[in-house]
Amino acid sequence: MKHLNLVIFAVLLGLYLLLSSNIKISTNFLEALFSKESTKLFEVSKELGYSNDILIATKGFDKDALDELREISTKLQAMKSIVDVELELTPSKEMREYFKQHYYLLADFNNTKLSKQTIAKNLQKTYDDISTSMIYKPLNTNDPLNLFTIDVEQSQRYLKLKDYGYMLKATTDVDTINATQARELYAKIHTLLEPYPNTVSFAPFYFLVENSAYIKNDATTIIALSSVLLLILYFIILKNHRLFFHTIVALASSALSAIIVSSFVFENINILALAFGISITTISADYMFHYYFHNDFSKKGFIKQKKVLFGFITTFGIFVIFSFIDIKLFAQLSLFSAVSLATAYLLFSYVFTYLEIKEPNITIVNMDTKSFNPIYVFILSALMLGYSFFNLEFDKNLKNLDYQNVKLLELNQKFIDSLGKEKYKSVLISGSSKEQLLERYEQFASSHPNILGVGKFVYSQKKCQNKRALVQKYDFENLRENLSKVGLDVGFKDVFKNSYAGVEVLTCDMDLLKDMKFKIIQLDHLYYTMALVQKDDDVVESDGIVELNMSKILADNLDVLKEKLVLFMGLSLCFIVVILFYVSRFSLLYPLSYILFPLSVVLFSISLFSSLNIMHIFALVVLIAIGIDYGIYMHKTSSLVQTKMAIRYALLSTFAGFGVLIFSSVSALYSIGVVITLGIGSIFILLFYKREI
Amino acid sequence: MRYLITLLITFNLFGSTYNFDEYRFVSAISKEFHKSGTISIDDKKIVITYTKPEFKKIVADAEGIVVKDAEGEKEELEGNILFYTKIYLNLIKKIDDVEALQSNDDFDVKQEGNFYILKIKNQLSDYVKKIELTTKDDKISTFKIFMLNDDTIKILKR
């Protein structure tokens, strides 16, 4: 019985190791937070977009720079994870063949009938031009009358990075959202570029790699700080090494049981839910502190402490309520927390009584106490909440939560400017078949003539057949006859006898080539393509046409998330009020102050100094869950000193576990730290006001 | 001092300038046209100044191609004519660097003494059949571009 704690831990560890192959950890942050629809859009935009492009530029616009770039290009092509390197912008052989084959379909056709006189005038002018022009232009014997015109791409021969040098674009087939693969590729590229000190490279996935490196460093520092603080607290202040050891074991058991249960309920566990769940587990040390300082471990058997029980029920209840929210991340986190808290409670309340823990070295004094008037606290809180309600702004930009990698952001901007990307915005077009997709594209293009997309190269069958009919309706035979005769009259050799010959054999088999830069992909029975329109074009969304502004889509999603969280917070508060009423009847305003006051202080501070983000809201949930415990403990307590002590250490350990995040340079983590620190501070203030008469 | 000036004049690392005669044969009308002028090539731009039969200055640089005539009227080339002129000027620039010919990726080079035959490998093979050139003292002396449509452009250094 004395070793029950260790036995339970061993059993759970064994179970965990047994099931570890079935436990899947997911690192897909987006999938855990956003709706299925948004996640799908994100996937599609990733496949159609530039997230697999790597841009490398060498310094200078001279031959040496080009040679260097060519060397780099060759080395890149030898790398397994690089599928394509583009240095020269000239169209490939396949592209040229494609244009030759479909020239009459792709070009604009001027189908006015031309009289013999017009033809004569035209050819004479051409003749004169050839004879007098200082600039050489080959005679177009295929289309001497310019009936077909097509915009010749006047692009430069090489890509250039403005004010720097020539640039190449490499494409990778690595899954750039996967942190490990992205990091490997990042390292390989930087190693390859080491002998070329004057090169800069950039890719969208660099953010993931560099930021996660910073975040990892940041997190490691914080975890180290947190662990040191906790060790000091538990080990030195508690002075009971056995209790310290067993508490660690109990917390580990709680975490393990939560992981095991979660793996049965959820298909995969998101790593964020896991990380935060484990942090929340440390809050259960509260129960241990309370029992210890009240010397409850001296009697064997299940400890029946009404306050701890209700404290546990309220916290447990809140997490159970939240486990029903349909945001994967929060549901997972809540279930994890509920299970680990329950396990910890059971271990501390029962198993620890058999551990023969020595009593703490404090003088137990029972006395009457006086506390703050909850009405004043309530009014103050209401005022602060009122101010916040009118002044608080919600920050919908998810990017603000990330580490601000200034250097990379500037480089990103430079590359975007050079590629001219910021003149455009993306439109996602979809259809249940390629034909429907192309027809929707063509309809959309009719109101957006400057559109860039697959429609430049490939037509729907409908459009193609129409164009074909239009072209073949024209009497080219007659035209050819006239051309030949007139040509000879003007002085040409018989070079026009085969003009417009290709018109008879037009076929509508237009297949997209890789070089065309625009793709059509298929995902889940739907076909998608991305097109670009001018930034200030008005995009009217309709069936299969949607503006692909990922930040806007994510921001809208965040709004929905926020609303769901607030709703569930409301439900939790109702639940708390019910329990409090059962525990303290009409004096429930006192324990309620332990939630209202910290909540209002936090919201008030945020509305004064910054804006509310999704991480703040998440931390507020945690704050409510732990605040209520203290309210219950402190209410009408007759063992003031012990309770105060217990709470003090509980708060310190919460600070060590969560509040240290305030030292993080990552905005998302800092936000959590701010909420918890301010919350703990306000609870300390309330504690201070409870004193002996 | 004279030595320094001479050195500076001959020390033209980045390109060349020479007077030329051009014989342009247009197969479709079976006629040859004679022009002459000066070509100046360096890393940053190419300038062809025709003096006979009329004055025309063609300046091609990173920004584009501008054509000036005797009255000072400027015209910026666009469309198809810009496309072809670019091809032509790029070719001239490439073949000017005789030493780099063998290692140039764009050509298959056959050499007999100072006579070279170049077959085009890249996109330009759609327009240009081959180029024949002769050198003197390791510099270009003449070159002849054979177009696929049987036109030829022959440039002789004066």
Interface residues (C-beta under 8 A of the other chain):
Chain A: F61 D62 K63 T90 P91 K93 R96 Y127 I130 S131 M134 I135 Y136 K137 P138 L139 T141 V152 Q154 Q156 R157 G491 F492 K493 V495
Chain B: R24 V26 S27 A28 I29 S30 K31 F33 K35 D43 Y50 E54 K56 I58 A62 V67 L77 E78 G79 N80 I81 L82 F83 Y84 T85 Y88 N90 N122 Q123 D126 Y127 M147 N149 D151 I153
